[in-house]
Amino acid sequence: MQSAQVIFRQFLSINQASDGSAGGRVGCRIALPGKESSMKEGMKEEKKKTRTKTGKRKEIPPRTPAYSILSNVLYFHRYLYREFPKTAAYHAVEVLGRILLPFFGILMPGIVVSVVEGGELLRGLVLIGSAGLVILLCNSGVNWVSYRVYFWENTFRQVLLSDAVLKETICPYKYVEYGDEKKIIKRAYQCMEGGDWAVSYRMLAYPHELIVNTACFFLYSTVLGTLKPWLVAVLVLLSFANYGILRLRNRWQLAMRDEFAQSDREISYLKRASQDTEMAKDVRIFAMYDWLMEFRKKIFGKRIKLERRCNRKMIAADCMQFLLNILRNGFAYGYLIYSCLQGNISVAGFLVYFGAITGFSGFITGIVNHYSDLKLANADASCLRRLLELPEIREDGRSAFHGRSAFHGRSAFHGRSAFQGEVPEALYRQPAEIEFQDVSFSYGEQKVYEHFNLKIQPGEKIALLGVNGAGKTTLVKLLCGLYEPDEGKILINGVDISVLPRKALYSLFSVVFQEATIFPYPMGSNISMKRPEETDDRKVWEALRKAGLEEVFREKGIRPDSCMTKIAFEDGVELSGGQRQRFLLARALYKDGNILILDEPTSALDPIAESEVYQEYVNISRGRTSLFISHRLASTKFSDRILFLENGKIAEEGTHEELMKLGGSYAHMFEIQSRYYAESGEGGEGSSAALGQE
């Protein structure tokens, strides 16, 4: 059971994190639309966000957008028109209609008054009726087009989301696991949330608003220029002052963005912690209710202060804008009334100019507001674009940039194989020979391996041991092609894996990683990792038998078509920790690859069960090359050779007996674990067997 300190250790650590991974809408009352999704990986992930593999803080990428506003606007419009070509025509009709209709609207009252003043009342009534009907029909048509545009733009957001998910799946693995690209990916997903505040909608809608407002600005300026040209200049100058206030407002919003993101993470974690059934036991046993309430009070107190500080600044900016608008419009209307009273303009002219001033003020405000909002959205758009333009892993294992959208079924693998033909038959020779030749690899600036060399003989069973951070899992990911070495080569049966087709390379491995997933799919598909119709049920049961789950599953009535997990199905099958690990082992056994790799496969098993599972591995691994990674030393008894890693190097190498005689780090670790089992009395004879003692 977790202690009270363990439960809140992660929470306390978040108060020191400041990665600035905010996204989406920024404001006072609704700060971040993506705050819920950004918390899905839990506080452990939040702890990692601003740290490198060394545990040191890493600087957040600069906030300066990677692309200009124009570049992003053109990029997303081309993307939209490629997916839905009709929207180009809809956009043209909508923009043209929204420019011309208001302009005709301000001219009509003056025309009608002129006709009526000329004594042609009947003609005036006919003109009013006809013009009103035409404007009404045109307005209805423009509204219909606008609804169609809105529908396609929202559908486009789902297209972008599906393309982003696909891109994350087929880009180089390192981008989704560490580095600045990982932060970009997280921000990009946040940017796509929020409905009308989704970045795709803003980058499509705001430019059209700018075009409409700018075109109307020039049309109305022409009308007002016939009254007094200097009046237009005064109105524009006052609007520039308004733009300065908006820039200051946006600067305040961006400055407080990190604080809102931090506050949202704290609130979201507290919410999840209060709903977590695992933590519920500890909350009750350790009487943590008062502690939780104290944290709640502290967190929401900080949020209220943040909201107040933000509101004060936003209200100050709004008040300044309001006063400037009153000054601008009051001056214009005052001059217009004065001119009319002096007889400088007619009643018809007064109506036209009055409508022009009203519209002119609105269009200037629209230009200022939408350009300011577009600048704010451009940073989010750059994050999303950087995700969509990440290189992909092609079939030949090299990087390539995307072509068409996933919405149209683009293949993830579209390159030519480096072999220009069939994969060498030597690659599939059993058992496999593995060789690392002068391999170097680093996480950012931290070197993990430097000029590393290792040769594993065909059919050899290797145990990889070492403390946390020694590079065991990294070595496996390099071998599997998930990471690319900075220098050197990795050979399988003499073939360089860097030029192998990915499908051919991945087919060689049966792997159980430390953090593997059970998907909300049928049980059989979870084992085979194929469609139900492509799954061999007999082979599924055989894999479950070898993993020690067949009897349990048959007793519980779990069939190959039974759905796993309760994520998507109320009657889904949930497994215990030990059953989960056996299930993942069955997945590796079903694949039956030439190379068997097990990364901490028995960490949730008791020593007796662990010994039984490893004994089964002896049978499974016959005739194939195998690698076992574990902190617990049960795998050493069944291994031909033990590699003890320290700081990216092989510190000790040999059999169990040889390393015990050496009396180094391996012997020390073995003695500590032996002492633990002896003192606890856990497992009896099985415990000794689990530790490799004869």
N, C-alpha and C positions, 0 to 999 in steps of 0.2 A: 504494500500500500504506500502511495506517495505520502510524504510528510507535508506538513503545512508549508515548510520552507521551500520544498521542491515545487509546489503548486504555484507559488507567487514569485519564484526566482525569475521565471521568464517575464512575468508582468513587470517586475521591478526593473529588469534590464531594458525594457522598452522606453523608459523615461530617459535613458541615455542615448537612444537611437535618434538619428535625425537624417534620414536618407532623402527626404524631400520628394518621395515618390508619389506625389499627388497628381491627380489627373482630373479632367472633366471640368465641371463648372466650379467657379470660385466665387464666393460671396459671403455674406454675413450669416444669413439664416439657412441657406442651403449651400454648404461649402463644397462638398465633394460627392458627386453622384455615384462614384465607383467605390465608395468606402467599404461596402459589405463584401464585394468580391475580392478586394485587395487583402482581406483577412483570412481567406480560406485556408491558407497553408499554415496558419497557427503562429503562435508567438516564437516558436523555434526559428521559423523562416524570417520573422521580423528581426530577430537577433542577428541573422546572417547578412541582412541586406546591405549594410554599410561596411562589411568587413571582408577582408581577403582571406585566403586559406591560412594565412599566418595568424589571423585573429586581429590584425591591425586595422585601424580605420582606413577606409579608402575614400578619396575625394569623389563627390558626386559629379557626373558629367555636367559641363556648363549648360546654363539654361538658354543660351543663345540658340535660336532655332537653326537646325542644320540646313534648311531650305528657305528661300525667300517666299513671301506671300504669293507673288505671281506664280512662282514655280509650283507651289502646292495647289493653288487654285486650278491651274492647267492640268496638273497630274490627276486630281480627283475627278475633274470633268471628263478627261480622256478615259479614265477608268469607267465612269458611269456610262458614257456613250458607247464604249466597247461592249458593255454588258446589256444595255437597253438603248439601242440606237434611236428609238422613237422619241426619247426624252429631249434630244437636241432640238427637234421641231417644236415640241411642247414648250421648251424654255424660250425659244424665239418668240412664239405667239404670246406667251405670258408676259414677257418683258415689254414687248411692243404695246400690248394692250394696256398695261399698267402705266405706260408713259403717256399714251395719247388720250385715254379716257379722262384723266383728271384735267388735262389741258383743255379739252373740249368743254369740260364741265365749268371751268371758270369763264370761258368765252360766251357760253350760251346766255347767261343772265343779261349781259350787256347787249347782245344782239336782240334779244326779245324786247328789252326796254326801249331800244332804239326804234324797233318796228312799231311798238305800241305808241310811243311818243309821236310817231309820224302819222297817227290816226288810223292805222290799219289793224284794228283790234282783232277781226276775224282771222286775218293772216297771221297775227301774232299767236292766237290760240292754236291754230293749226301747226304753226312752227314749234310751239312748246310741246304739243302732243306728239308730233312726229319725232322731234329730237329726243324727247324723253323716252319714247318707245325704243328708238335705235340705241340710245345709251344703255337702257335697261337690258336689251337683248345682248349687246356687246359685253356688258358687265357680267351677265350670267354666263356667257361663253368663256370669258376670261377666268371667272371663278371655277368653272368646270375644269378648265385646263390646269388651274392651280391645284385643284384637288388631285388630278392625275399626277402632276409633278410631285406633289407631297407623297403620294402613294409609292411612286417609283423610287424616290429618294430614301424613304424608310425601308423599302425592300433592299435597296442598295446597301444599307447599313448591315443587313443580315448577310449579304454577299461578302462584304468586307470582313465580317466576323468569321465566316466560314473559311475565307482565304487566309486570314490571320492564324486560325487554328491549324490549317494545313501547312502553312509556312513554318509554324513552330514545330510541327511534326517532322518536316523534311529538311530543315536547316541543320547545319552542323551541330552535333549534340552539345558541344561546349557552350554554345550561345544560350541554351536553356538551363545550363547548370551553374555557370559562374560568369563573372565579368560584367561590363557595362551593358552588353546586349541583353542580359537577363533583366536588368532594371528597365531598359527600353521596352521590352516585351510586356512587363507588368503595367507600365504606364500606358502603353498602347491599348490594352484591354480596358483599362479604366476610361480612356478617352472615347471608347465606343459605347459607353453606357450613358443613360440620362435622357433618352428620347430626343426631343428637339435640341437638347444641349449636347448630343453626340457630335463628335468632331466632324464626321462625314457630312452631317446635315448642315453644320455651320459653314463648312468650306464650300458647300454648294449653294446655300440660300443667301448668305451674306454678300457674295459678289454680285448676285442678281439685284439685291436691294441697293447696292452701291451704284450699279448701272442705272437703275430706275431713278434713284434720287439725284444722281449727277445729271442725267439727261433732262429731268424735270427742272433741275436747278437752272440749266442754261435756257430752257424754254421760258421759264418764269422770269429769268433775268432779262430776257429780251423784252418781255411785256413791261416790266418795271422800268427798264431803261428808257422807254418812251415817255415815262413820267419825269424822272430825274436820274441820270446815270450815277451821280454821287450817292444816291440812296442805296443802290445795290452795293457799292463799295463799303458803306457804313455797316450794312447788315452782315456782309461777309467778314469784316474785321471783328465785329462783336462775336461772330460764330467761331472765329479762331481762338478767341479767349475761352469760349466754351470747350473747345477741343483741348486746350491746355489743362483745364480742370479735369477732363476725362482721362487724359494721360496720367495726371497725378493720382486719380482714383484707381486706375489700373495698376500703377506702381505700388500703391498700398495693398491692393489685392494680392499681387504676386509676392510681396514681402511677407504677407501673413499666410501664404499658401502652406508652407512647411508646418507652421503652428497648427493649422486646421487639420492637416494630415496626421500629425502626431496625436492630436486630441481624438480624432476619429478612430485611430488604431487602439487607443486606450479604452475608449467607450465600447468599441466592438469586441475587444478581448474580454472585458468585464461581462458583457452580455453573453458571450459564448461560455465563459467560465461558469456563469450562474445556471446555464442550461445543460452543461456537460454532466452526463450521468456518472462518468468515471470520477469526476471531482466531487460529486454530490456526497459520496461516502466520506471523503476526507473532511468536507465542510461540517458534516454532522459529528464525526468522531472527535475532531479537534476543536469543536465549538467555535468555528471561524466566522459565525454570522456577524458578530460585532466588528470583526476585522474587515470583512467584506463591505459592510455599511460605511466604515470609516474611509476605505478606499473609494467607494462610490461617491461619498460626500466630497472628497478631495478632488476627484476627477471632474465631477460636474461643476464644482466650484471654479476650477480652472477654466472650464468651457464657458461658463457664464461670464467670467472676466474677459475672456477672449472675444466673445460675442459683443460685449459692451464696448470694448476698445475698437472693434471693427465697425460697429454701428455708429459710434461717435464720428469716425472719419468719413464713413459713407454719407451720413446725414449732413455733415459739414459740406461735402462736395455737392450733394443734391441741392442744398440751400443756395450755394454759390451759383449753380446752374440755373436754378429757379429765378434768382435775382437778375442774372444776365438775360434770361429769356424775356422777363418783364421789361427790362430796359430796352432790349432790341425791338420787341413787338410794339411796346408802348410808343417808342420813338416813331416807328413806321406808321402806325395807325394814327398817331397824333398829327403827323405831317399830312397824311391823306385827308383827314377831316378838315384840317386847316385849308388845304388846297380846294376842297369842295366848297367850303364856306366862302372862300375868296372868289369863287366862280372860275377857278382855273381849270376845273374838270367838270364834266357833266355827270348826271346821275348814273347813266349807263357806264361811263368811265369809272366812276367811283366803285360800282359793283365789281367791275372787272379787276381793278387794282386792289380792292379789298380782298377778293378771292386769291389774287396773285400773291399778296403779302402773306396771307394765312398759309398758303401752300408753300411759298418760298421759305418761310421760317421752318416749316415741318421738314422740308427736303434738306435744308442745311443741317438741321439736327440729325436727320437720318444719315447723312453722309458722315458726320462726325462720329455718331454712335456706332454705326456699322463698321467703319474703318477701324475704330478703336477695338471693337469686339473681334474683328478679323485678325488684328495683330495678336490679341490674346489667344485666339484659337490656333494661330499658326504654330505655336510651340507644341501643342498637342498633336496637330496634324503632322508635324515633322517626326514625332515619336512613332505614330502609326505608319507613316511612309517608310521609316527606317526598318520597321518590322517587316513590312510587305516586300522590301527590297533586300532583305537578308539573302545571302547566297544559299543555294540548295545543294544537297549532296546528290550528284547524278549517279547513274548506274555504274560509271567507271570510277566512282569514289572521289571525284574532284568536285570543286564548287562550281555552280552555274547560277545565273540569275533567271528569275521566273519569266515565263512567256505569257500564256493566257491564264485566265482566272480558273480557280478550282471549280467555280460554279458551272463551267462548261466541261468539266471532267479532265482537266489537265493532268498529265501523268507526272508523278514526282520524279521519275527517272527518265530523262530525255537526252542524255548524252551518249556518245559512242564509247564502247569499251576500249581501254588502252591496248587490249590484245588484238583488236580488229578481227576477232574470230572466236573460236572455242576456247574456253578456259582450259589450261593445261591439266591433263589427267593426273599429273603428279600431285596436284593440290588435294585430291580426294583420297590419296593413298592412306591406308590405315595400317597401324596407328600413325598419328601425325607427329612430325618433328617441328619444334618451335625454336626460333632463335631471335634474340634481341641483339642487334649489332650497333654498338656505339650510340645508343638511344638517349636523347636529351628531351626533357619535357618540363614545362613550367606553367603554373597558374598565375598569369599576369607576370609580376616581377619575381615571384617566389619560385626558385628552382626546386623541382621534386626529384627528377632524375637528371644526372649529368654524366654522359658517356657510359651509360649502363650496358652491361653485356651479360647475357644469359643464354644457355643452350639447354633445352629439354629434349631428352632422347625419346624416340617413338615408344609409346606405351608406358612411359614413366609417370608415376603418381607423385606429384609435388605438393607439399604442405607449405603455404606461405604464412609466416607468423611475424608478429611484431606489434609494437604498441600502436595506439591511435596516431594517425598522421604519418606512419612509416611509408605509405605509398602502396599498400597492398591492392586496394580496390582500383587505384589509378593504373596500376600495372595491368590489371584485367581489362579495364576499359581501353587501354592502348592496344592490347592484343585483339580485342573484339572490333577494333576500328571505330569506336565511338570518339576517341581522341586521336588526333594526328600528332606524331612526334615533331618537335621543333628541329631535331637533327636525327640522323641515323635511319636504320631500317628494321622492320620486323618481318621475319620470313616464316612461312608455314610450308613445310616440305620444299624449301628452297625458293618459294615464290614470294615476291615482295607484295605485302597486302595493300600497300598504298595505291597500286594500280589494278587491284582486283575489282571486278563488279561487286557492288555491295551485296546483292542477293546471293552471289556465290560465297562471299566471305561469311555472311551471317548464317548460312546454312551449315557451316562447320561446327557451330557451337551449341551445346545444351548448357544454358546458364541459369543459375538462380542467384539474382542479386540480393543484396542486403535489404533494399527497399523496392520490393516488387509489388505489383498491383493485381488484385482480383477484380475483374470487370463485372458490371451488371449484365452479364450475358449468361446463356445456358452453361451448366457445369461442363458439359463435353467440350464446348467451344473454348472455355477457359483453360482446359487442359491442352487441347490441340492448337489453340490460337488460330483456328480456321472457322469458316462458316459451318453451321450445323450439318449441311448436306455433304460437306467435305470431311467430316469427322468420322473416324473409325471407332465406333462404340466399344468393340472388343479390345482395341488397343488402349482405349481410355481406362477400362476396368483393369487391364494388365498393369498399366502405370500406377493406378491407385493401389493395387495389391502390393506392388514393390515398395510403394511409399508408406504402406501400413494404414491405408484409409478405406480399403474396399469393404471390409466387414462393417465398419462404422456407417458408411454411406448406405449400404444395403439395409442395415437395421433401421435407419431413419427414413428409408424410402426415397433417398436422394438419387435421382436418375440423371442420365446425360442431358435430358431436356429441362431439368430443374434449374430455375434461375438463381444466380448467386447474388448476395448482398441485398440489402433493403433500400438501396439508393433509388432504384426505379420500380421495385416490386415489393408490395407489402408482405408477400409470403416468401420473399427471397431467403436463401440459406446464408446464415452467418456462422463463421467458423471461429473456434477458439484460437489463441496464439499458436499453440503447438500444432493444431490441425491445419492452420493456415500455412505453416512452414512445410508440412508434409504435402499439402496440396500443390505448393509451388515446386516442390521436388518432383511430384508426379508430372508436372508440366515439362520439366527438363527431361524426364525419362521418356515421355511420349515423343519428343522431338528426335531423340536418339542420334545426336550429333557426334561427329568424330572426336570432338574435344569436350570433355565434361568440366565445367567450372562451377564451383559452389562457394559463394561469398557469405560467410556466417550462416550456413543453412540450418543449424540446429540450436540457435541461441535461445529459443523458447522451449526447448525440450529438456526434460530431466536427464541426469547422467545415464540412467539405464536405457531410456528410450534413445538417447543420443548414441550409445554404444551399439544398439540394435540397428539404427539407421546406417551408421558407418559400416557395420558388418555387411549390410545389404549393398553398400557402395562398392565393397570389395568385389562382389559378384558383377555389379553393373559396369565397373570400370575396367574389367578385364578386356584386353585387346584395344583399349583406347587411352589416349593421353589425358591425364586428369590434373586439375589444380584445385586445392582446398584452401580456403582462407578462414581462419578462425582465431579468436582469442583463447578459446578453450582448446586444450591440447589433445582432444580425443582423436583428431585426424592423424596425428603423428604416428600412431601405431600401425596404420594402414598405408603409410606413405613410403615410397622408395627413397625419397630425399626430402630433407627439411631445409627451407631457406628462411633464415631469420633476418628481416629487413630492419635497418635503422637509418634514418635520414636519407632515404633513397638509394641505399647501398646494401649489398648482401654482407651483413656483418658476420654471420655464421652459416655454415653449410655442412650438411652431412646427415647421417641417420640419427635416430633417437639415441642410440647407445653412444655414438661418437660425440654428439653434442653434450650428453650428460658427462662424459669423461672430460670434455673440454672445460666444463665448469664456468661457462660464460653466461650471457643474458638468457639464453634458452633454458639452461639448467636452473637459473634463478627463478624464472617464471614458472617452470615446472614444479619446483619445490614449493613455491607459494601456493599453487593450486592444489598440490598434493596435501599440504598442511591444512588447507581449508576443508577439503573433503574429509580428512582424518578427524579434524576437530568437530565438524558438524555431524559426522556419521551419516551423511546423506548418501543413500544409494547402496550402502554395503559393498559387496564385492563388485557390483556393477560400477561403483564409483571408481574403483581402481582400474577396472577395464576401460572406463571412459577416458582415463588419463594415460592409457597406454602401458600400464604395468602388467607384466605377465604373471 
